[in-house]
Amino acid sequence: MRELWDEGVVEANYTPFASQPFTTHLISERIALLALEDGEPVGTVYANLTHEQAGVVFGLYVRPTARRRRGIARALMVAIAEALQTEGRTHMQLSVDRPNKAARSLYKTMGFEDAAWTMRIEAANLVS
Ligand SMILES: CC(C)(COP(=O)(O)OP(=O)(O)OC[C@H]1O[C@@H](n2cnc3c(N)ncnc32)[C@H](O)[C@@H]1OP(=O)(O)O)[C@@H](O)C(=O)NCCC(=O)NCCS
């Protein structure tokens, strides 16, 4: 899981600051799913259960070596939806970086709707 997390962070690094590093809490305190193909790890997705009704999904990643555009990410998203329902969550939320066209297209085609904007500024720009 750590290897896939690190690969995903390197590839989907659209923020001007470092992403959260992998910790074992991601497995012990979150829902963590690993997709296997012929026994080999090919993809991951996580969700946290901190909200009583909505699961927050993050860390979706499919290895390019597994060949993409074969529905692995879509299958991981369906699997985590099922896991969240089992945990009593009625909704799923996630954030996606604006330049990440592949992920945005995936979520749109699955039926996710824009619900909020994340806004960002360098703190120094507000401090004189
Ligand atoms: C985004 C990502 C998870 C997609 O994985 P995948 O297994 O290739 O995705 P799927 O095969 O399930 O694709 C499902 C749909 O998503 C969309 N999609 C996926 N990759 C796309 C791309 N490169 N360009 C445009 N649309 C894309 C398409 O609508 C696709 O359906 P289609 O192939 O029938 O057209 C993968 O590219 C990845 O791991 N990227 C790096 C990490 C990342 O950005 N994670 C998301 C963080 S929010």
PDBQT file of the ligand as one rigid body, heavy atoms in Angstrom, charges set to zero:
ROOT
HETATM    1  C1  LIG A 201      -7.323   8.631 -12.704  1.00  0.00    +0.000 C 
HETATM    2  C2  LIG A 201      -6.993   7.147 -12.657  1.00  0.00    +0.000 C 
HETATM    3  C3  LIG A 201      -7.226   6.625 -11.237  1.00  0.00    +0.000 C 
HETATM    4  C4  LIG A 201      -7.870   6.390 -13.657  1.00  0.00    +0.000 C 
HETATM    5  O1  LIG A 201      -7.590   4.990 -13.557  1.00  0.00    +0.000 OA
HETATM    6  P1  LIG A 201      -8.099   3.955 -14.705  1.00  0.00    +0.000 P 
HETATM    7  O2  LIG A 201      -8.106   2.587 -14.127  1.00  0.00    +0.000 OA
HETATM    8  O3  LIG A 201      -7.309   4.154 -15.936  1.00  0.00    +0.000 OA
HETATM    9  O4  LIG A 201      -9.574   4.462 -14.945  1.00  0.00    +0.000 OA
HETATM   10  P2  LIG A 201     -10.792   3.640 -15.613  1.00  0.00    +0.000 P 
HETATM   11  O5  LIG A 201     -10.259   2.685 -16.644  1.00  0.00    +0.000 OA
HETATM   12  O6  LIG A 201     -11.631   3.066 -14.539  1.00  0.00    +0.000 OA
HETATM   13  O7  LIG A 201     -11.528   4.842 -16.364  1.00  0.00    +0.000 OA
HETATM   14  C5  LIG A 201     -12.882   5.121 -16.191  1.00  0.00    +0.000 C 
HETATM   15  C6  LIG A 201     -13.223   6.420 -16.897  1.00  0.00    +0.000 C 
HETATM   16  O8  LIG A 201     -12.470   7.513 -16.361  1.00  0.00    +0.000 OA
HETATM   17  C7  LIG A 201     -12.163   8.454 -17.427  1.00  0.00    +0.000 C 
HETATM   18  N1  LIG A 201     -10.719   8.486 -17.666  1.00  0.00    +0.000 N 
HETATM   19  C8  LIG A 201      -9.773   7.676 -17.110  1.00  0.00    +0.000 A 
HETATM   20  N2  LIG A 201      -8.542   8.035 -17.551  1.00  0.00    +0.000 NA
HETATM   21  C9  LIG A 201      -8.724   9.067 -18.415  1.00  0.00    +0.000 A 
HETATM   22  C10 LIG A 201      -7.824   9.858 -19.191  1.00  0.00    +0.000 A 
HETATM   23  N3  LIG A 201      -6.484   9.656 -19.174  1.00  0.00    +0.000 N 
HETATM   24  N4  LIG A 201      -8.347  10.852 -19.933  1.00  0.00    +0.000 NA
HETATM   25  C11 LIG A 201      -9.677  11.091 -19.956  1.00  0.00    +0.000 A 
HETATM   26  N5  LIG A 201     -10.591  10.351 -19.246  1.00  0.00    +0.000 NA
HETATM   27  C12 LIG A 201     -10.112   9.361 -18.485  1.00  0.00    +0.000 A 
HETATM   28  C13 LIG A 201     -12.889   7.931 -18.645  1.00  0.00    +0.000 C 
HETATM   29  O9  LIG A 201     -14.195   8.478 -18.611  1.00  0.00    +0.000 OA
HETATM   30  C14 LIG A 201     -12.909   6.438 -18.370  1.00  0.00    +0.000 C 
HETATM   31  O10 LIG A 201     -13.905   5.750 -19.077  1.00  0.00    +0.000 OA
HETATM   32  P3  LIG A 201     -13.573   5.216 -20.592  1.00  0.00    +0.000 P 
HETATM   33  O11 LIG A 201     -12.227   4.567 -20.543  1.00  0.00    +0.000 OA
HETATM   34  O12 LIG A 201     -14.696   4.252 -20.846  1.00  0.00    +0.000 OA
HETATM   35  O13 LIG A 201     -13.587   6.434 -21.460  1.00  0.00    +0.000 OA
HETATM   36  C15 LIG A 201      -5.496   6.911 -13.068  1.00  0.00    +0.000 C 
HETATM   37  O14 LIG A 201      -5.244   7.585 -14.279  1.00  0.00    +0.000 OA
HETATM   38  C16 LIG A 201      -4.507   7.345 -12.018  1.00  0.00    +0.000 C 
HETATM   39  O15 LIG A 201      -4.165   6.565 -11.107  1.00  0.00    +0.000 OA
HETATM   40  N6  LIG A 201      -4.001   8.604 -12.111  1.00  0.00    +0.000 N 
HETATM   41  C17 LIG A 201      -3.004   9.095 -11.150  1.00  0.00    +0.000 C 
HETATM   42  C18 LIG A 201      -3.590   9.274  -9.754  1.00  0.00    +0.000 C 
HETATM   43  C19 LIG A 201      -4.787  10.188  -9.746  1.00  0.00    +0.000 C 
HETATM   44  O16 LIG A 201      -4.842  11.200 -10.442  1.00  0.00    +0.000 OA
HETATM   45  N7  LIG A 201      -5.749   9.838  -8.881  1.00  0.00    +0.000 N 
HETATM   46  C20 LIG A 201      -6.962  10.609  -8.690  1.00  0.00    +0.000 C 
HETATM   47  C21 LIG A 201      -6.774  11.583  -7.563  1.00  0.00    +0.000 C 
HETATM   48  S1  LIG A 201      -8.234  12.578  -7.302  1.00  0.00    +0.000 SA
ENDROOT
TORSDOF 0
